[in-house]
Amino acid sequence: MLLKSLCSQANILTKKTAVGLARPVSSFTAMQRRLNSTTTTDTDTFRASEIRKTPNDNLKELVPNQELVFGHTFTDNMLMVEWEAKSGWGKPVIKPYGKISLDPSASVLHYSFECFEGMKAYKDKQGRARLFRPDMNTARLRRSSERLTLPSFDTDELTECIKELVRTDLRWIPSERGYSMYIRPTLIGTSEFIGVGPSDRAMLFVICCPVGPYYKTGFKAVSLQATTDRVRAWPGGTGDSKIGGNYAPGILPQINAVKEGYHQNLWLYGENDQLTEVGTMNCFVFLKNEQGETELVTPPLNGLILPGVTRDSILGLAREWNEFKVSEREITMSEIVKAQEEGRLIEMFGTGTACVVSPIRNIGYQGKQIKVPLDPKDPNSQAGPLTRRLNDTLLSIQYGEIEHPWSVLV
């Protein structure tokens, strides 16, 4: 209904004003046509079978694993495919990694028409490349794109395009466990027009970088500052989409948390201070609930948090193990504080593609320090037994040490 309303408004405005609105109206019309269409045409998506490859023949020198800094070194090549409202998707291209050209009026630069994904390629002991649940990443990118009125696409075709890029830059995937190649698909609006309306042009590109552990400290527990004066997301907003506009506003609170001696923010929401996310990660709490049940809790997909791939994987593993109650429900700081005071808080951790699993040791909240247990049997441990078990299991699946349908050979 919102789209129809916007289209109607645009058509009315076009009759009353100068030709300057013609371009956004054309994109409204194109978007409406795609929405109403019941058939798939050749321009509705790009095809992996049509990739044009002009790979880089001036190969860069590989960086030793121990010198890798997350997100600083990029591979030789990139994938790119462009879209126009009138003609649809073009053909995907794999070409040398390099700068992209945008008009100063490009909609991404003015109105944040941008969404992205984060996924990884791993190399198993046989030297084969593997992706971890790529179908979930490409599906989430499409949802984020549609939330921003950017073009849709066939997720399977994007997955196959990414596989071909990974094959092209296979030498950049580190072999050592704990290292991988981070993959960043990004979709931006490139319409050369300053006006608040759907972009009639877009560009999808994928870049890759070899990475080591996300945190320089390695697998070590982090401390959090419970943030109550700012929110990451709100009901009806875009907290459940992976768009660039969700991230820049969180930098200042993170800087302030670091100044106070914490690693990250614990984002709270509402009068009851319900938990949402940990920095850019999903949040999990392992505790004995007031009914005496051992329970693993993570906030529900209510629009306030991102539906993480690692989050979904941990829920799947825990339910498969069937050793304790697994819940997607609201959980508040008062419940955390009470559980900690009564000795019922067992572990807490964050999850995400970059870090996989990140144990939590401490939360600063309302002037108090809430100590989160780690391993009661090992005072030197940086993670509780469940946190470590989940992390090890996921890594074993990602590196092909455990055969699992989540690990997809390239």
Protein Blocks (a to p, Z undefined) as FASTA:
>chain_A
ZZmmmmmmmmmmmmmmcfklmmmmmmmmmmmmmmmpcbdcfklpccfklpccdddfbdcd
dddfklpcghkaccfbdcdddddfklopadddddddddddddfklmklmnopacdddddd
dddfkopacdehkllmmmmmmmmmmmnopacddfklmmmmmmmmmmmmmmmpcfbghiac
ddddddddfbdcddddddfbdcddddddddddfblnlpadddddddfkbcfbdehiamlp
ccfklmmmmmmmmmmmmmnopabdcddedjkopafbehjaccddddddfkopacdddddd
ehjaccdfklmmmmmmmmmnopaccddddddfklmmmmmmnopafbdcdddfklopacdf
bdceehiacdddfbfklmkbcbdfklmmmmmmmmmmmnopagcfklccZZ
